[in-house]
Amino acid sequence: MKLKKRLNKQKAAIVRKWFDMVVDTYPMDTSRFLKSQKDPFANPVGSATMEGVEGLFHELLDGMDHERIHSLLDPIIRIRAVQNFSPSEAIGFVFFLKKIVRETLKNDISESQGTNELLSFETNIDKIGLMAFDIYMTCRETLFRIQANEEKNRTFSAFERAGLIKET
């Protein structure tokens, strides 16, 4: 069994399942909208997510180009970082692909060579998961920095209006 050939044949179905599992992490109404609205201007979250999972799957099959993976993960993670997701929920979607691939290949996994290929493929998924976590942490640090600066500016303005400090 050639894992990549088999996955390439089932690419559309695998990507669709992955996309569905990712958007199912949102509330039911949001998930339904993300799945049904195809216009990228009306549904930028769904569009970015679909583009990202398609591209990531392609990279897993054909490249593992670090810069390309980063550019595909970044929009998805940025969106999830500003929403009410915990870190594990924000990046956990990467690991959904393992389950999908195992279900797709359940009859072929018993071969020892197939198992080795699958383990290698899953290692690459783990690498993408770690990259997603790095991106998430960078986004959260930026958000916290912005919030701290806003609070500092608000406090300074309040003290200034109260006449407690003067600008020199």
Secondary structure as UniProt FT lines:
FT   HELIX           3..9
FT   HELIX           11..23
FT   TURN            24..25
FT   HELIX           28..36
FT   TURN            40..42
FT   HELIX           44..62
FT   HELIX           66..82
FT   TURN            83..84
FT   HELIX           87..91
FT   HELIX           93..104
FT   TURN            105..110
FT   HELIX           112..161
FT   TURN            162..163
//
